Amino acid sequence: MKNNIELDFSTILATSAHDMKNSLFMLLQSIEQLNLSDNLTTQQHQSIADLHYQTSRINGSLMQLLSLYREEHNQLPFYIEENSVSEMLQEVIDRNQLFLNSHHVKVKIDVDDDLTAFFDQDLVTYLIADIFVNALRHTQSIVTLRAYADQEYVNIQVEDDGEGYPEHMLAINEQHESEFNAFKGRSGLGLLFAHKIAAAHKTNELQGHIILENKQNSDGSVFTLRLP
C-alpha cells in the first residue's frame, strides 16, 4: 500500500534556500580569501570582485525569499532597538568594498554621526544593502547614501545617477499592501522585501514605508526608507 505524502513546496523551497544561503556564505568567505593572494593581476582582482558581487546578489535574494516565507508564516523575528544609522550605512559599504575597489564607482555618505533610529539591525542592513547593490549596477559614476531626521521619521536614502526608475515601479508609491506587485521591473523581490520590512517598523500611529523617486533635474533615482 502506497502512502500519499503531501508535499508543501513553499516549506521545501524555504529549507533549500536556507541550505544554499549557508553554502554561499562559505563561498563568499573563500572568494575574499582568494582576493588576498599576492600574485593576482589587476584583471584577476576585478574578476574576483565581480564573482563576489554576483554571489552576494544571489545570497541576498535567498535571504529575502527566506525572510518573506517566515513573515508569511509569522515566524520572522524582529529585534527593533536603537542603532547608529551611520554605522549601519558604513557596514553596507564594507560588504561591497571588494567590488568598489575594482570599479570606478564613487560612494558618498551624507549622515550625521550622531543620528540614531529604532530598527532591526540585520533586516534593515540587508534591505539597504540590496538597494545599494542595485544602485551599483545601474549608476554611471556615483552612489550616495544619505540619512536625516524629518519631523517624526528618519529617512535613509540610496541615490544613483543612472537611468531612473521606470513608471510601473514608481506606481508602488500609490499602492496598498494588498496590491503590491513583486514581479514587475528590476529588483521586484527586493522591493517587496523592503516594503514588508519597512511596514513592520511601527510607533504609535506611524508606520515605516518606502518611496521611489526619480531626480527632477538630472538623471538617477532615489530610494527612501522612512522609519518612525
Secondary structure, 3 states (H helix, E strand, C coil): CCCCCCCCHHHHHHHHHHHHHHHHHHHHHHHHHHCCCCCCCHHHHHHHHHHHHHHHHHHHHHHHHHHHHHHHCCCCCCCEEEEEHHHHHHHHHHHCHHHHHHCCCEEEEECCCCCEEEEEHHHHHHHHHHHHHHHHHHCCCEEEEEEEEECCEEEEEEEECCCCCCHHHHHHHHCCHHHCCCCCCCCHHHHHHHHHHHHCCEECCEECEEEEEECCCCCCEEEEEEEC
